[in-house]
């Protein structure tokens, strides 16, 4: 998942105790893949990257240069087929003597591209960093023009209106099972034998090849959300190649959590963050008129859901589209005024703000703005997560776990389950998750950033990652929940980020709960967003 703190700013420039898994076939990485990675990195170092003008499809200004790095499709066969990864770059703006190399960013997903990242050089929060570093983005394997994965013909995609029951009927469950099987079959059919090679271990190996192609002796890396898992794998596989590493909004890397259990924990955390949003809306009842308590705001939301089920707004926004737009409130509180305003306007008889924010693009719009396969992001997400680890292969397990969870966390539980259900019917071989872990003195200090109420990657994952990367430091934004905090609105967090990237400095060690030294620091939360009045006169509309 992309880091909204950074992505939201750049978009303005661009325009649980859980049950065990059912058995599943897994494969271990053969030793030949380590040798294949070494050979691929040596080849990439010799070839380098021929940077030039970016293709029009990247929609980047002339200040950004683009190039291609070719990586093995299969690292066990480094002399076999190679696939292209699109790389983008803006050179460091400061004096040559002060240059510290390249800073490579992965925003998460799986399925997200960071080719937009060089535009961060234009943001005030990144000026000192971009003076010292080349800012480098890339499209990981399968994403965009980087040997794209496809699972579905665009014409077959359902765009709306769609239902989103929080307590689905047996009929609806059977429909979703059939849809998941069809989607998994489509991934295998449309991507073919190459599908098995799209997974997180190969994403980490690709980082090593990109590092070599950039001519960097060691990697300086910023990973957000899922990008933290790639970073953790890289640190485990190639610890001697790490220079500096920032892991923002960490995924819980425990092998038995990848990915089924992590997704259940995510659904529970979204319930807490949904309550945070409703509490904020209630605090501003004078602006929105949606109720003076979180419960009352929730009742108004359910009223809108019911009305959209009967009469979709604009013929395109049903409960499914409403839910998808409201899910943004769990990722970034800059969405709060927009979504609350749209609900309030709808209940006052004006559906246009809701349509503008929630309606899926028309088929023509989809092709023009995102290319021929707008489902590429979901296809990569599915391929990577399904390939990465064992999943329950009987729907009865999913049904039991999600039915129990939905009793206390109805907001996101079932939609999250449907998103991942193709993994129950996946035919490609699965990887055995690597145990992300480094011993004392193996790595330079790694900087971990986390918001205490993050829903997409619950805070427990940050604590677990710090335990596993010896000597790492954790900076926590207390009582906040925006997913991805690097370069966002919190000056305290940005201060730690900047000091680390420019000097390598991390918070000093202090005594932890078990009287062992840990490197930790806290920042007060960034200010809550200001409400936006319904007549359009107000205050600090966020860039999203």
N, C-alpha and C positions, 0 to 999 in steps of 0.2 A: 504494500500500500504506500502510495506516495506520502511524503512528509508535507502536510498541509501548511505548516508554518512557512516553509520555503516555497512550496508550489503556489500557495495562495498569493504571495507577494509577486511571484514571477508571472502569474497569469495576467495581471494587469499590464505587464509589459508586452506580453504576447497578444493580447486583445483584452475438577472440580474434584471429592473422592469419586473417581470415575471408573467405570467397568473396563475390564481388559478387552483388547481387540480380538476379533476372530482371527484365526490363522490366515495368513496371506503369503503368497510366494514372494521371496525377497532374493536379491542378489548382492553379493559383496563385490566391492571394487577390486578388480584384479591388480596385482602389483605392476602390470604393464602400463597402467594408466599414469602412475607416477613418472615412469620413464617417458611416456608420451607427452606429458605436460612439460617436462624438461626440454625435450626436443622441439616442441612447438614454441616454447619461450625463446629458445636460441634462434630459431628461424625468424620469429617476429622481431627480435632485436636486430637481426641482420637486415630485414626488409624495412623496418620502420613504418611510418605512416605518411603518405603523401597527402598533406592537408591542402585543400583548395576551397572553392566556393561550395556552399551547401546546396543539395538538390532542393528544388521548389517544394517537394513533399514535406521537408522538415519545417517549413514556414519560419525560417530564422533570418535575421537581418544580415547584411554583408559583413558586419563586425565579427561574426562567428564563422570559423572555418570548420570544414568537415573532412573526414577521411574514412578509411576502411581498414579494419584488422581482420585477417582471416584466421580462424581457429579450427581445430579438428572437430568434425561432427562427433567422432568417437575417439576419445583420448587413448584408448587401447590400440587404435590404428592411426597414429599420427600422420602417416603417409597416405591415408585414404582421403575421402572427400573432406573438403574444408568449407566452412560457411562464413559469410561476411558479417561482421559487426560494425554498425555505423557509429563513428566517434565524432564528437564535436569539441571545439576548443576556443577559448579566448586566452591570449597570452597575458602573463602577468604585466601589470601596468607600471610597476615600480622599476627602480634602477636594476640593471643586470646583476650587480654585486649583491643585491638583497634578495634575489630570486631563490625560492626554496623548492622548486620543482613543480610537479603537477598534483593537483587535488582532484581525485576521481570520485564522482558521486553516483550512488545507486539509490533511487527513491523508493524502492520496494515493489509491492504488487503481491505475488509475482505478476508480471505482465506490464509493468510501467517502464517508460523510457525517460532518461534524463538528458536527452540532447538539448533541452532548453536550459540546462544548468549554467552554461557560460553567461547567460543574461543576468545572473546574480551580480556580476561585476558592476552593474548599473545601480544596485541598491545600496543605500547608505550603510546598512548593517554589514555589508560585505566588502567595503572599500579597502580596508587595511589588509584583509585576507587576499583580495584579488590583486593587490599591489605586489604581494609576495608570491602568489601561486598562479600558475596556469589553471584556469577552471575548466575541467574536462567532464563532459557527459557522454553517455553512450546508450545505445539500444541493445539490451541483452539478447542472447540467442532466442529466436522465436518472435521477437517484438518488432513491429514496424517493418523496416526493410532488412532486418537482420535474420534472414532465413525464416520468414514468418510461419507460425503455426496456424492452422485453420481447422475448425471442428464443425462448421455449419455454413451452409450456403446463406448469404445475406438475405435472400428472398424468403428463407424459412424462419427467420428470426421473429419472435413475437415481440412487438414494441408497445402495445397498449391498445385499449385499457386491459388490465389484468387484475385478478383478485390477489389478496395477500392475507389469508385467514390466519389468525394467531392460534386457533385450535382447529386444524383441518379435519374434514370428514374423511371417512375411509375411501369414499369415491375420489376425493381430491388427492389423497395419498397415492392411489393407484395410478391416477393421471400423471403425477409427478414422477413416479417410478418409471413409467413408460418413457417419459420425456428424458429422464436421466440416462436410461439405457440407450436411447437414440442418440443422445449427445456423445456419450462415450464411444459408441460405434462410429459416429461421424469423425471424431478425432482420429481414430485408428485408420479409417478409410481415406480421409483427406490428407493426412500427414504421412501415412505409410510407415515403413520400418524405421524411419528416422525418429519417430515419436519417442522411442525409449531413451533417447539421448538428451531430452529436455528435462533437466533436473538440477537441483541446487548444487550438488557436488561439481557438475560441469560448469555451472555459473561461477563457482569459486575458482575453478581452474582457468576459466576464461579471464578472470581478473588478473591472474598471473601472466597470461599471454599479453593482455592489454598493457600491463605495467612494463613488460619487456619492450613492446612495440613503441611505447612512449619514450624509451631510453632512460627510464628511471631505475637506479640500482635497488631502491626499496619503495614500497607503496605507501602513499599518503591517501587515506580513504575516508569518505563520509558515507555511511549507510543509514538510511531511514527505514523503519518498520521492517518488512521482509529483508531489506538490504542489510539489516543487522545480522540476520542469520547467515547470509552470504559472507559477511565480514567475519563472523565467528568461525565458520568453516575455513576461510582463508587463513585466519590466525592459527588454527589447529594444523592445517596442512603445510603452511609455508611461514612459520613463525619468524624465521631468519630474514624474511623479505618485508616485514612490517616496519615502517618508519614511524608513522603516526596513524591512529585510527580512532574515528569518532563514530559511536554506535548510538543512534538517536531513536527512541521509542522501541526498545528491544523486544524481540520475540523470545519467548521462553524456549531455550535450545535443548532442553532435555530430550533425548531420543524417543522416550515413550510418550512425549507430548506432540511429536511431529506426525501428522497435523490434526488428527481427529480430536484429541483431547484439548489442544489449543483452541480449536474452533468452538468447542463447548464453553470453555472459560471465557472466550471473547463474547459469546452471546449473553452470558451472565453479567459481564462488565458493561455491556451496552444498556442493560436495564438500569443500572445505576446512573449512567450518564444521561439517559432519557429523563430520569427523574430530576437531574440537575437542570436540564433545559426547562422542564415544566415549572420547577421552582422559580427560575429566573423570570419566566413569562408571568407567573402569578405576582411576582414582586412589582411588575410593571403593568398591572391590570388597568391602571388609569390610561395607558396608551393603547393596549390591545383589546381590553374588554373580554378576555377569554377566561376569567375567573380569578379569584383571589387566593386560591390554594392550588397546589400541584394536582390534587385529585380533580378539582373542577376543570383545570386546563385539560387534563386527560379525557374527561367526559366530552369536552368540546371537540377534541381530536377524534374521538370515536364517532361523534355525530357527523363530522365531515366524512369519515370513512364510509359510514352507512349511506350517506347521500351520494357519494361518488360511486358506490356499488350499484345504486339504482339508476343514477344519471351521470355518466362520466363527464367531467368538465371538458368542454371543447371536443367531445368525442374521443379524447386521447388520454385523459388523466383519470384512472380508476384507483382503487385502493393500493394496487401494486406500485404505481407511479408515485402516489402520495407517500407511501412508506419509504421508497428509495430516496425521495427528496428529503424526508425527515431524518433519514439515517445520517445525512451530512451533519446534523446537529451533534451527533456523537463524536464526530471526527474533529470539529473545529468550531469554537464558540462564535467565530465571526459570522457563521450562518444563522445564529439565533435570531437577530432582528429581522432578517429576510424571511425566514420560515414562519415566525410568529406573525409578521405582517401579512403574509399570504393567507394564513388561516383566518386571521381576523377579517381581511377583506372579503374572503369567500363567504363567511357567515353574514356579512353585511350586504351580500348580493353581487359582489364583484369577483368573478372567478379568474380574471385575467392575470393577476400576479401569480396565482397558483399554477395556471397553465404555463406561464412563462418560465417558472422555476422547475416544474415537474414533468412537463410533456416531453416524451421522447422525440427525437428529430424525425422528420419525414424521411422516407426512403431516399429522395433526391438530396436532401440536406445531409444525410448520413454519408453518402458517397462523396459529395463535394468536400466535406469538412474532415473526414477521417479516412478516406481512401476506400477501396473496394470491399474491405472486410472490417467493418466497425466492431466485429466481435473478436478481434485479435487479442485484446487484453484478457478477456475471459478465457479464451482458448489457451493462452500461455499459463494463466493462473491454474487452470484445471490440469494441464499437462504436468506442470512442475509439482503441484501438491499431490496429485495421484501417483506420480512416479517416485516421489521422495521416500515413501514409507508404507508400511501395511495400513490397511483400512478395514473396518468391518465389512464383510461381504454378504451379510444377511440383513435385509431391511428391518427385521425384527429387532436387531440391536439398535439401529438408528431410531426406530419408533419408540422403543422403551426409554432410551436416554433423553431424547428430545421432548417426549411427552412429559416426563418428570421435570425436566428443566423449564419447560414452558409454563408450568404451574406457578413458578416464582419469577420467571423472566420471559414474558410473552412477547415483548416488543420485537426482538430480532431472532429468536431461537429457530423458528421453522424456516424463515427465509434463508438463514445461514445454512441450515441443513440441506435445503433444496439446491443451493449454490454448489455444495460439495458432493451431493449424492452421486454424480457420475463416477466418483472414485470407488463406489461399491461394485461397479460393473466394468472396471478397467481391465484391459487384456494385456497391456504392456508389462514387462517385468518391473518389479518395484525395487528400489534401493533399500539398503539397510542404513538408517540414519547414523551419521558419524557422531561420536561422543565429543562434542565441543568442549575442549579443556586444554589448558596450558599450565605448566609447572612454574615455580618461582624462578625469576630471572630469565625466562625464555623469551618473553616479549618486552618491548618498551611499554611504559604505562599506556593503557588504552582509556579513552574518555567515554563514559557512558552517560547519556542524557535521558531523563524520563520524567513524565508528568504523573503525579500520584494517582490521578483519576482517569488515566488513559483507558478508553474502552477497547480500541482495536488491538492493542498489545498491553494487557493488564500489567500493573506495576510489579507484580511478583516475578515476571520475566526479567526485569532489570536486576532485581536482587539475585536471581539465579545466575544470570550471565556474569555478574560481578564475582560471584563465588567461583565460577569456572575459569575466568581469565585472571590468573594470579597477578596481583599488582595493579589491577585496573581501578579507576576512580569513577564514582557515581555522583552526578549532580542531579538533584531532584527539584522539580518545581512543585511545591506543596499546594494542595487544595486546588489543583487545576487539572484539566483533562484534555487539552488540545493534543491531537496525535501528531507528534513531531514538533519539537520546540527549538531546533537549531535555526538561528536567523529569524526568529519570530518576534513577538512584541515584548518579550521579557529581557530587559537590558542586563539583568544579573546573569541569566543563562548565557546570553551572547558574550558577556565578558569572559566567562570561563572558556567558551568555545574559541574566542579569538586568542586568548592567552595561550591556550594549548597549541593551536595550530601555528602560532607565530614563534613560540618559545619552547614548547613541549612541557610546560608547567601544568601540573594537576594539583587538586586539593591535597593538603597535607594529611598524613595518616593520623587517625584517632582511635581510641579504644572502642571496639564494637561490642555487641551484646554478649559475646563470649570472651570478652577481654582480649581479643586478638586485634591487631592493628588493621583498620580499614580506611580507605581513602573515600571520604564522603563529604558533600557540602549540600546545602539547601538554599533555594531561592523562594522568596515570597511569590504568590501567584501574580500573574499579570492582571491588570484591571478587567473586570467584566465588561462586555460590550455595552454601549449605550443603546437604548431603545430607539427605533426609527418610527416616527409618527406616521399615521396612515395618510396624512395629506402631503407627505413627501418633504416636509420641512424638518429635517432634523439632522442629525448629529453624526458625524464620523461614519458614514457608510463604509463598511469594510471592502477591501479588494478581495474577491473570491474567484 
